Amino acid sequence: MPDDAAPFHPAPAWLAEAVFYQIYPQSFADSDGDGIGDLGGIAERLDHLAWLGVNTVWINPCFASPFRDAGYDVSDYLRIAPRYGTTNDLAELVDLAGRRGIRILLDLVAGHTSDAHPWFRAAVDDPGDHRYIWTGEGVPEGFVASPGSRPGGYLPNFFDSQPALNFGYARTRPDEPWRQPVDAAGPRANRAALREIMDHWLRLGVSGFRVDMAASLVKDDPGRRATAALWTELRHWIDGAHPQAVLLAEWGDPEVSVPAGFHTDFFLQFGGPANGLAMRSLWSNGAGTTDDAWDPLDCFFDASGHGSPRPFVRAWRQAAAALGDTGFIALPTANHDFSRLNCGPRTAEQLPAAFVFQLTWPTLPAIYYGDEIGMRYVPGLPDTEGSVLGPRYNRAGSRTPMQWDDGPGAGFSSAAEDRFYLPLDPSPDRPSVAAQRADTTSLLHLVRRLVALRRSTAALGHRSPVEVVHEGHPFVYVRGGRFLVVVNPGRSASGWPAGASASRIAGARPVEVDGVRISADGAVVEADGFGHGIFVLPG
């Protein structure tokens, strides 16, 4: 790969204003009555997204797949999985979304394919094929025995059914000949294939990609330097060929991924030296998806009040300072691999404060489908398309069908419920879009107002400064020198003596407030349990 130190083009202007919405397609809306969501269903529900105010939709993988890992095992990158529709359906979705001011991003599985991919089926019988990582003889630890006539074994990237594509090794060894350098023929062919795949869908009109396991490409890569160089090469290609397109990383370490070439990276439940502490310190309450390797912690958004915003603020400050104006950090409410906000002991009454924080902090917000109505993580579901990763880590609980109304099938599908991709939340009081649309005091209406406020107010945007004035309960900060935000995630009331800040906040005007009061002289800010408030400062 060339050592290209040329600067990247600036990110497209639209990205700074993005409010992401993640759709797990098999669970969002079913248009053909087979019990599985599809692209037609997304198209039919675009008016909900436009009403909510989100402007950038990321769709989990929708390419052809045997679905041993819910579509993250691709068998054809250039064909839509039949259960979701056709390429024409995607083109129509992109067009219909564009008319509503919504951009569509696809999910690119860059580091591996399905073992059903034609590339792999050819490789299992061809020792001269270097599309994947194969041993010549024997099956070392971590490899899987060849299923064909080719001797040796292949390296999986996640499940055994997901063979790793060969992007080379950063460190080669004579006694391990499968460790090809990054400029060998196989790695070069795979880099070219990534460009071809991205170009194909970008020409159809999508606005970019979220890249799965983006840090995993080059193997034995200390500091991910060779992997970063690969993405730098691809970013320069994107800048020239598709300058309005963006790359979002599933890396979880913006300080590495953004300088490598990604426009945005997420704070995730994993990644970086602290293994995802920034996000987990906010949301991870020990229920739902729980990895035994995670250090125990009291998350900030917990009714006990034992958590602190400090781990998140510290991580954000460090990453934001490292990035400057070169890229963005995105903060999701949840994702398809991690618990929803409404999980375990966290209840619906606690969610408004979480959304006030997420939609006023200087990160790009990402709303996971259904979180806008407080859909619940559903425990105890069967392993579905590889959803179970450990004894306390079943991703299915965050992937249940969208709850559109209170009618049969919750409006998700006309199929019998025993044919649904996953069971509906069985709770008799499960929330729905229709019920919350009819109630202006609902979480859905609050989220809509917050999205509108963020999109219409530069002081609440990603580039506007933040000043933390109280790093505790309540959490208090000022955005853009103009907006005071107060969040109390605990069930107990809390207060903050403003001290020297009293004259600054006296007379602050409420914009979106529930359970927060500022004394007339500005000396004391009081927040009820789960209280939250956004105020305009005087002057």
C-alpha positions as CSV (number, residue, x, y, z in Angstrom):
1,M,0.0,0.0,0.0
2,P,1.2,3.5,-0.7
3,D,2.4,5.6,2.2
4,D,0.2,8.5,1.4
5,A,0.5,11.3,3.9
6,A,-1.7,13.7,2.0
7,P,-4.5,15.2,4.1
8,F,-8.0,13.9,3.8
9,H,-10.7,16.0,2.2
10,P,-13.0,17.6,4.9
11,A,-16.0,15.5,5.9
12,P,-19.1,16.3,3.9
13,A,-21.0,19.2,5.5
14,W,-24.1,17.1,6.1
15,L,-22.3,14.8,8.5
16,A,-22.0,17.4,11.2
17,E,-25.8,17.7,11.3
18,A,-26.4,14.0,11.3
19,V,-28.9,12.3,13.7
20,F,-28.4,8.6,13.1
21,Y,-31.1,6.0,13.3
22,Q,-30.1,2.3,13.2
23,I,-32.5,-0.2,11.6
24,Y,-32.2,-3.9,12.2
25,P,-34.0,-4.7,8.9
26,Q,-35.4,-8.2,9.8
27,S,-37.2,-6.6,12.9
28,F,-38.3,-3.2,11.7
29,A,-41.3,-3.7,9.4
30,D,-42.6,-6.6,7.3
31,S,-44.2,-5.6,4.0
32,D,-44.9,-9.0,2.5
33,G,-46.3,-11.0,5.4
34,D,-43.5,-13.6,5.9
35,G,-42.7,-12.5,9.5
36,I,-39.4,-11.0,8.6
37,G,-38.8,-7.3,8.1
38,D,-37.7,-6.0,4.7
39,L,-36.7,-3.0,2.6
40,G,-40.3,-2.5,1.6
41,G,-41.3,-2.3,5.2
42,I,-38.7,0.3,5.9
43,A,-40.0,2.3,2.9
44,E,-43.5,2.1,4.3
45,R,-42.4,3.5,7.6
46,L,-40.2,6.4,6.4
47,D,-42.9,8.9,7.4
48,H,-42.3,7.9,11.0
49,L,-38.6,8.6,10.7
50,A,-39.2,11.9,8.9
51,W,-41.7,12.9,11.7
52,L,-39.2,11.9,14.3
53,G,-36.6,14.2,12.6
54,V,-33.7,11.8,12.1
55,N,-31.8,12.4,8.9
56,T,-29.4,9.5,8.5
57,V,-30.4,5.8,8.6
58,W,-27.9,3.0,9.0
59,I,-29.3,-0.4,7.9
60,N,-27.7,-3.6,9.2
61,P,-26.5,-6.0,6.5
62,C,-29.0,-6.7,3.8
63,F,-26.8,-8.6,1.4
64,A,-27.3,-12.3,0.4
65,S,-26.4,-14.5,3.3
66,P,-27.1,-17.9,4.9
67,F,-27.7,-15.9,8.1
68,R,-25.6,-17.8,10.5
69,D,-24.7,-14.5,12.0
70,A,-27.8,-12.4,11.1
71,G,-26.3,-11.3,7.8
72,Y,-22.8,-10.5,9.0
73,D,-21.9,-13.6,6.9
74,V,-22.2,-12.4,3.3
75,S,-22.4,-14.8,0.4
76,D,-22.8,-12.1,-2.3
77,Y,-21.9,-8.4,-1.7
78,L,-23.6,-7.3,-4.9
79,R,-27.0,-8.9,-4.3
80,I,-29.7,-8.0,-1.8
81,A,-30.9,-11.0,0.3
82,P,-34.2,-12.2,-1.1
83,R,-35.9,-12.0,2.2
84,Y,-35.3,-8.3,2.2
85,G,-36.2,-7.6,-1.4
86,T,-34.2,-6.7,-4.5
87,T,-31.7,-4.1,-5.6
88,N,-34.6,-2.2,-7.1
89,D,-36.3,-2.1,-3.7
90,L,-33.1,-0.6,-2.2
91,A,-32.9,2.0,-5.0
92,E,-36.6,2.9,-4.4
93,L,-35.9,3.2,-0.6
94,V,-32.9,5.5,-1.2
95,D,-35.1,7.6,-3.5
96,L,-38.1,7.8,-1.2
97,A,-35.8,8.5,1.8
98,G,-34.0,11.2,-0.1
99,R,-37.3,13.0,-0.8
100,R,-37.8,13.2,2.9
101,G,-34.3,14.5,3.6
102,I,-33.0,11.1,4.9
103,R,-29.8,9.5,3.8
104,I,-29.2,5.8,3.8
105,L,-26.0,4.0,4.9
106,L,-25.4,0.3,4.4
107,D,-23.4,-2.1,6.6
108,L,-20.1,-3.3,5.0
109,V,-18.7,-6.5,6.3
110,A,-15.1,-6.0,5.3
111,G,-13.1,-8.5,7.2
112,H,-14.7,-11.8,6.3
113,T,-17.3,-13.5,4.1
114,S,-19.7,-16.4,4.7
115,D,-18.2,-19.9,4.0
116,A,-21.0,-20.1,1.4
117,H,-19.4,-17.2,-0.6
118,P,-18.3,-18.4,-4.1
119,W,-14.8,-17.0,-3.3
120,F,-14.5,-19.4,-0.4
121,R,-16.1,-22.4,-2.2
122,A,-13.4,-22.0,-4.8
123,A,-10.6,-21.5,-2.3
124,V,-11.3,-24.8,-0.4
125,D,-10.1,-26.8,-3.4
126,D,-7.4,-24.4,-4.8
127,P,-4.1,-24.2,-2.9
128,G,-3.1,-21.3,-5.2
129,D,-6.0,-19.1,-4.1
130,H,-5.0,-16.5,-1.5
131,R,-8.3,-14.6,-1.0
132,Y,-8.4,-16.1,2.5
133,I,-5.7,-17.1,5.1
134,W,-4.8,-20.7,4.7
135,T,-2.2,-22.9,6.3
136,G,-0.3,-25.2,3.9
137,E,-0.4,-28.2,6.2
138,G,-1.8,-28.8,9.6
139,V,-4.4,-26.9,11.6
140,P,-2.8,-24.6,14.1
141,E,-4.7,-23.3,17.1
142,G,-7.3,-20.7,16.1
143,F,-7.7,-22.2,12.6
144,V,-10.5,-24.4,11.2
145,A,-9.8,-27.6,9.2
146,S,-10.3,-27.3,5.5
147,P,-13.8,-28.5,4.4
148,G,-12.4,-29.2,0.9
149,S,-9.6,-31.0,-0.9
150,R,-7.1,-28.2,0.0
151,P,-4.9,-29.3,2.9
152,G,-4.5,-27.3,6.1
153,G,-7.1,-25.0,7.5
154,Y,-8.4,-21.4,7.3
155,L,-8.5,-18.6,9.8
156,P,-12.0,-17.5,10.9
157,N,-12.7,-13.9,11.7
158,F,-15.6,-14.4,14.1
159,F,-17.6,-17.6,13.9
160,D,-16.1,-20.6,12.1
161,S,-18.6,-20.0,9.3
162,Q,-17.0,-16.6,8.7
163,P,-13.5,-17.1,7.1
164,A,-11.2,-14.1,7.4
165,L,-10.4,-12.4,4.1
166,N,-6.6,-12.1,3.6
167,F,-5.5,-8.5,4.0
168,G,-2.0,-9.7,5.0
169,Y,-0.1,-9.7,8.2
170,A,1.8,-6.8,9.6
171,R,4.5,-9.2,10.9
172,T,5.6,-12.2,8.8
173,R,7.4,-15.3,10.0
174,P,9.3,-17.8,7.8
175,D,7.9,-20.7,9.9
176,E,4.3,-19.5,9.2
177,P,4.1,-19.1,5.4
178,W,0.4,-18.1,5.5
179,R,1.5,-14.8,7.0
180,Q,1.6,-12.9,3.7
181,P,2.7,-9.3,3.6
182,V,0.0,-6.6,3.1
183,D,1.2,-6.0,-0.5
184,A,0.9,-9.6,-1.6
185,A,-1.4,-10.5,-4.4
186,G,-4.3,-11.8,-2.2
187,P,-4.4,-8.7,0.0
188,R,-4.2,-6.4,-3.0
189,A,-7.1,-8.3,-4.6
190,N,-9.2,-7.9,-1.5
191,R,-8.6,-4.2,-1.2
192,A,-9.6,-3.8,-4.8
193,A,-12.8,-5.8,-4.1
194,L,-13.7,-3.4,-1.3
195,R,-13.5,-0.5,-3.6
196,E,-15.6,-2.3,-6.2
197,I,-18.3,-3.2,-3.6
198,M,-18.4,0.3,-2.2
199,D,-18.5,1.9,-5.7
200,H,-21.4,-0.4,-6.7
201,W,-23.7,0.7,-3.9
202,L,-22.5,4.4,-3.8
203,R,-23.5,4.6,-7.5
204,L,-26.9,3.4,-6.5
205,G,-27.3,6.4,-4.2
206,V,-26.4,5.3,-0.7
207,S,-24.5,7.9,1.3
208,G,-21.8,5.6,2.8
209,F,-21.1,2.6,5.0
210,R,-20.8,1.6,8.6
211,V,-17.9,-0.9,8.5
212,D,-18.2,-4.0,10.6
213,M,-15.1,-5.1,12.6
214,A,-13.1,-2.4,10.9
215,A,-10.0,-3.0,13.1
216,S,-9.8,-6.7,12.2
217,L,-8.4,-6.6,8.7
218,V,-4.6,-6.9,8.9
219,K,-3.6,-9.6,11.3
220,D,-0.9,-9.5,14.0
221,D,-0.9,-5.7,13.6
222,P,0.6,-3.9,16.7
223,G,-1.1,-0.6,17.2
224,R,-3.4,-1.4,14.1
225,R,-0.9,0.6,12.0
226,A,-1.1,-1.5,8.9
227,T,-4.9,-1.7,9.2
228,A,-5.0,2.1,9.5
229,A,-2.9,2.4,6.4
230,L,-5.4,0.2,4.5
231,W,-8.3,2.5,5.5
232,T,-6.2,5.6,4.7
233,E,-5.8,4.3,1.2
234,L,-9.6,3.6,0.9
235,R,-10.5,7.0,2.4
236,H,-8.4,8.8,-0.3
237,W,-10.2,6.8,-2.9
238,I,-13.6,7.7,-1.4
239,D,-12.5,11.4,-1.3
240,G,-11.8,11.4,-5.0
241,A,-14.5,9.1,-6.3
242,H,-17.4,9.8,-3.9
243,P,-16.6,13.0,-2.0
244,Q,-20.1,13.2,-0.4
245,A,-19.9,9.7,1.0
246,V,-18.9,8.8,4.5
247,L,-17.3,5.9,6.4
248,L,-18.4,5.0,9.9
249,A,-16.2,2.6,11.9
250,E,-17.2,-0.2,14.2
251,W,-13.8,0.2,15.9
252,G,-14.7,1.8,19.3
253,D,-11.5,3.9,19.3
254,P,-11.9,7.2,17.6
255,E,-8.4,8.3,18.4
256,V,-7.1,5.6,16.1
257,S,-9.9,5.1,13.5
258,V,-10.5,8.7,12.6
259,P,-6.9,9.5,11.8
260,A,-6.9,6.2,9.8
261,G,-9.5,7.6,7.5
262,F,-13.0,7.1,9.0
263,H,-15.2,10.1,9.2
264,T,-16.8,8.9,12.4
265,D,-16.4,6.2,15.0
266,F,-18.8,5.1,17.7
267,F,-18.2,4.9,21.4
268,L,-19.1,1.2,21.8
269,Q,-19.3,-1.5,24.4
270,F,-15.8,-2.5,23.4
271,G,-12.8,-1.0,21.8
272,G,-9.7,1.1,22.8
273,P,-7.5,0.6,25.8
274,A,-10.4,0.8,28.2
275,N,-12.5,-1.8,26.3
276,G,-15.5,0.4,25.7
277,L,-15.6,2.0,29.2
278,A,-16.9,5.3,27.9
279,M,-20.2,3.9,26.6
280,R,-20.5,1.2,29.3
281,S,-20.0,3.7,32.1
282,L,-23.2,5.4,30.9
283,W,-25.6,2.5,30.0
284,S,-24.3,-0.9,31.1
285,N,-26.2,-1.9,34.2
286,G,-25.3,-5.6,34.5
287,A,-28.5,-6.8,32.8
288,G,-29.1,-7.8,29.2
289,T,-25.9,-8.3,27.2
290,T,-23.1,-8.7,29.8
291,D,-19.5,-9.8,29.0
292,D,-17.7,-11.6,31.9
293,A,-14.5,-9.8,30.8
294,W,-15.9,-6.4,31.6
295,D,-14.8,-4.8,34.9
296,P,-17.7,-4.4,37.3
297,L,-19.0,-0.8,37.4
298,D,-21.9,1.3,38.5
299,C,-23.2,3.0,35.3
300,F,-24.2,6.7,35.5
301,F,-27.7,6.2,34.2
302,D,-28.8,4.0,37.1
303,A,-31.4,4.7,39.7
304,S,-29.0,4.0,42.6
305,G,-27.1,7.1,42.0
306,H,-23.8,5.3,42.6
307,G,-22.4,5.9,39.1
308,S,-20.5,9.0,37.8
309,P,-20.3,10.8,34.5
310,R,-16.5,11.2,35.0
311,P,-15.3,8.1,33.1
312,F,-17.4,9.2,30.1
313,V,-16.4,12.8,30.2
314,R,-12.7,11.9,30.6
315,A,-12.8,9.6,27.6
316,W,-14.8,12.0,25.5
317,R,-12.4,14.9,26.3
318,Q,-9.4,12.9,25.4
319,A,-10.9,11.6,22.1
320,A,-12.3,15.0,21.1
321,A,-8.9,16.7,21.8
322,A,-7.1,14.1,19.7
323,L,-9.6,14.5,16.8
324,G,-10.0,18.2,16.7
325,D,-11.9,19.1,13.5
326,T,-10.7,16.0,11.6
327,G,-13.7,13.7,12.4
328,F,-16.6,12.9,14.7
329,I,-17.5,10.7,17.6
330,A,-21.0,9.0,17.6
331,L,-22.8,8.0,20.8
332,P,-25.6,5.3,20.4
333,T,-28.4,4.7,22.7
334,A,-27.8,0.9,22.0
335,N,-27.1,-1.3,19.1
336,H,-27.9,-4.8,17.7
337,D,-25.1,-6.2,19.8
338,F,-25.8,-4.4,23.1
339,S,-28.6,-4.0,25.6
340,R,-31.3,-1.4,25.0
341,L,-31.7,1.6,27.3
342,N,-34.8,0.0,28.8
343,C,-33.1,-3.0,30.3
344,G,-33.1,-4.9,33.6
345,P,-33.7,-2.5,36.5
346,R,-33.8,0.6,34.3
347,T,-37.4,1.5,33.7
348,A,-39.3,3.8,31.3
349,E,-39.3,6.7,33.7
350,Q,-35.5,6.8,33.6
351,L,-35.2,7.1,29.8
352,P,-36.1,10.8,29.3
353,A,-33.0,12.0,31.3
354,A,-30.8,9.6,29.2
355,F,-32.2,11.1,25.9
356,V,-31.8,14.7,27.1
357,F,-28.1,13.9,27.8
358,Q,-27.5,12.0,24.5
359,L,-29.2,14.6,22.3
360,T,-27.4,17.6,23.9
361,W,-23.9,16.3,24.3
362,P,-21.4,17.2,21.5
363,T,-21.3,13.7,20.0
364,L,-23.3,12.6,16.9
365,P,-26.4,10.9,18.4
366,A,-27.4,7.5,17.1
367,I,-30.9,6.2,18.1
368,Y,-31.4,2.4,17.9
369,Y,-34.8,1.5,16.4
370,G,-37.5,1.4,19.1
371,D,-35.5,3.2,21.7
372,E,-37.5,6.3,20.9
373,I,-40.5,4.6,22.5
374,G,-38.6,2.8,25.2
375,M,-38.7,-0.7,23.8
376,R,-37.4,-3.2,26.3
377,Y,-34.5,-5.6,26.1
378,V,-36.3,-9.0,26.2
379,P,-34.5,-11.7,28.2
380,G,-34.7,-15.4,27.7
381,L,-35.0,-15.6,24.0
382,P,-33.7,-18.5,21.9
383,D,-30.4,-18.4,20.1
384,T,-31.4,-16.9,16.7
385,E,-29.0,-16.6,13.8
386,G,-26.0,-16.7,16.1
387,S,-27.3,-14.2,18.7
388,V,-25.8,-15.9,21.8
389,L,-22.2,-15.0,22.4
390,G,-21.9,-16.1,26.0
391,P,-23.9,-17.3,29.1
392,R,-25.1,-13.8,29.8
393,Y,-24.8,-12.3,26.3
394,N,-27.8,-12.9,24.1
395,R,-28.1,-10.2,21.4
396,A,-31.6,-11.4,20.5
397,G,-33.1,-9.4,23.4
398,S,-32.2,-6.2,21.5
399,R,-33.5,-7.4,18.2
400,T,-37.2,-8.0,18.7
401,P,-39.9,-6.7,16.3
402,M,-40.7,-3.0,16.3
403,Q,-43.8,-2.2,18.2
404,W,-45.9,0.1,15.8
405,D,-49.3,-0.2,17.4
406,D,-51.4,-2.2,19.9
407,G,-53.1,-4.4,17.3
408,P,-52.2,-7.9,16.1
409,G,-48.5,-8.4,15.7
410,A,-47.9,-4.9,17.0
411,G,-48.2,-3.7,13.5
412,F,-44.9,-5.3,12.6
413,S,-46.3,-8.0,10.3
414,S,-49.5,-9.6,9.1
415,A,-48.0,-13.0,9.6
416,A,-48.9,-15.3,12.4
417,E,-46.7,-14.4,15.4
418,D,-45.2,-17.8,15.5
419,R,-43.6,-17.0,12.1
420,F,-42.0,-13.7,13.3
421,Y,-38.2,-13.5,13.1
422,L,-38.2,-13.1,16.9
423,P,-41.0,-13.0,19.4
424,L,-42.6,-9.7,20.4
425,D,-42.0,-8.3,23.8
426,P,-44.7,-10.3,25.8
427,S,-45.2,-7.5,28.4
428,P,-48.8,-6.4,28.5
429,D,-47.8,-2.7,28.8
430,R,-45.2,-2.7,26.0
431,P,-45.0,0.7,24.4
432,S,-46.0,1.4,20.8
433,V,-45.5,4.2,18.3
434,A,-49.2,4.7,17.8
435,A,-50.0,5.1,21.5
436,Q,-47.1,7.5,22.1
437,R,-47.9,9.5,19.0
438,A,-51.3,10.1,20.6
439,D,-49.8,11.2,23.9
440,T,-47.8,14.5,23.7
441,T,-46.3,13.7,27.2
442,S,-44.7,10.5,25.9
443,L,-41.1,9.6,25.5
444,L,-41.6,9.6,21.7
445,H,-42.7,13.2,21.6
446,L,-39.8,14.2,23.9
447,V,-37.3,12.6,21.6
448,R,-38.9,14.3,18.7
449,R,-38.7,17.7,20.4
450,L,-35.1,17.1,21.4
451,V,-34.1,16.1,17.9
452,A,-35.7,19.2,16.5
453,L,-34.0,21.4,19.1
454,R,-30.6,19.9,18.3
455,R,-31.0,20.2,14.5
456,S,-32.2,23.8,14.7
457,T,-29.7,25.1,17.3
458,A,-26.1,25.5,16.5
459,A,-25.2,25.8,20.1
460,L,-26.2,22.2,20.7
461,G,-24.4,20.8,17.7
462,H,-21.2,18.7,17.5
463,R,-18.8,21.5,17.0
464,S,-20.2,23.8,19.7
465,P,-18.2,23.8,23.0
466,V,-19.3,22.2,26.2
467,E,-18.5,23.4,29.7
468,V,-19.0,20.9,32.5
469,V,-19.9,22.9,35.7
470,H,-20.9,20.0,38.0
471,E,-19.7,16.4,37.4
472,G,-22.0,14.6,39.7
473,H,-25.7,14.4,40.6
474,P,-27.1,16.4,39.0
475,F,-24.8,16.5,36.0
476,V,-24.7,20.1,34.8
477,Y,-23.1,21.5,31.7
478,V,-23.4,24.5,29.4
479,R,-23.5,24.2,25.6
480,G,-22.2,26.9,23.3
481,G,-22.2,29.4,26.2
482,R,-26.0,29.6,25.8
483,F,-27.8,26.4,27.0
484,L,-27.7,25.0,30.5
485,V,-28.4,21.3,30.7
486,V,-29.3,19.5,34.0
487,V,-29.6,15.7,34.2
488,N,-30.3,13.6,37.3
489,P,-30.3,9.9,36.4
490,G,-30.8,8.8,40.1
491,R,-34.1,8.2,41.8
492,S,-33.2,10.5,44.7
493,A,-33.5,14.2,44.4
494,S,-30.2,16.1,44.1
495,G,-29.0,19.7,44.1
496,W,-26.2,21.9,43.0
497,P,-25.2,25.1,44.8
498,A,-24.2,27.2,41.8
499,G,-21.8,29.4,43.8
500,A,-19.9,31.8,41.4
501,S,-22.2,30.6,38.6
502,A,-25.3,31.9,40.3
503,S,-25.4,35.3,38.5
504,R,-24.9,33.6,35.2
505,I,-27.8,31.3,35.5
506,A,-30.3,33.5,37.4
507,G,-33.3,34.1,35.1
508,A,-32.5,31.1,32.8
509,R,-35.5,30.4,30.7
510,P,-36.8,26.8,30.5
511,V,-36.9,25.1,27.1
512,E,-37.5,21.4,27.9
513,V,-37.8,20.8,31.6
514,D,-39.3,18.1,33.9
515,G,-38.4,18.1,37.6
516,V,-35.6,20.7,37.6
517,R,-35.8,24.1,39.3
518,I,-33.5,27.1,39.5
519,S,-33.9,29.5,42.3
520,A,-34.7,33.1,41.4
521,D,-31.2,34.3,42.3
522,G,-29.6,31.3,40.5
523,A,-27.9,30.1,43.7
524,V,-29.4,26.6,43.7
525,V,-30.3,24.1,41.1
526,E,-32.6,21.3,42.3
527,A,-33.4,18.2,40.4
528,D,-36.1,15.6,41.3
529,G,-35.3,12.0,40.8
530,F,-34.9,11.3,37.1
531,G,-35.3,15.1,36.5
532,H,-33.9,16.8,33.5
533,G,-33.9,20.3,32.1
534,I,-32.6,22.4,29.2
535,F,-32.6,26.2,29.9
536,V,-31.5,29.2,27.8
537,L,-29.2,31.4,29.8
538,P,-29.9,35.1,30.0
539,G,-28.0,37.6,27.9
